[in-house]
């Protein structure tokens, strides 16, 4: 089980959650969000920001494993 949360920080203590949903597998996340499986796997395994994630208005995407199957 995985949780995918997409949010945007609006200020120091305010954020807007755009998406927060649990999924059975990474493939389900990729299909729902319209991303490739490799992009989703990259987001779930690497905690460091990539170059493409360092834009001022890029949303934060967190994919966290919440349960082993």
N, C-alpha and C positions, 0 to 999 in steps of 0.2 A: 504494500500500500504506500502511496506517495501523496503528499499534499503539495499543490502548486498554488502559490500566492503571487499575484502581480499587483504592485502598488506603486504609488508615486508620492514622494515626500513633497509636501507643499510649504513646509516651513520647519522650524526647529522642533516643534512638538506636534505637528499636524501631518497626517498622511491620508491619502485617498486609496482605498482598496478597490481595485478594478476587477479582480478575480480571486476567488479563494475556494478551491474544490479539491476533494480527495479522488484519487484515481487508483485503479488496480495495478497499472504498469506504466512505464515510461512511454510505450507506444500509444496508449490511450491519450496521454497528455499531448503528444505530437499531433495526433489526428484532430483533437479538439481545438488546439491553438493554431493549427495550420503551419507548424514547424516540422522540419525533418527530425527523424529519430536521433540523428547525430547531434543536432543542435540542442535537443532536450537532454541528451546524455551529458553533453558538455556543461550545460547549466547545472545539472544535478551533481556532477562530480567535482567541479572546480568552484571554489569559493572566492577566488580572486577575480576582480573585474577584468574583463577582456577589453581590448581597445574599442570595439564597437559598442561597449556598454558605458563609455565614459562621456557621452554627450550630456549636455545640461538637462534635457528633457526626456532622457531615456528612462523608462519605468524600471523599478527593481523587480526582478523575477527570482523567486526562491522556490526550489524544488527540494523537498525534504522527505527522506524515507521515514515513514511513521510506523511501519509494521513489517516484519519478515513474513513471507508466505510459507 
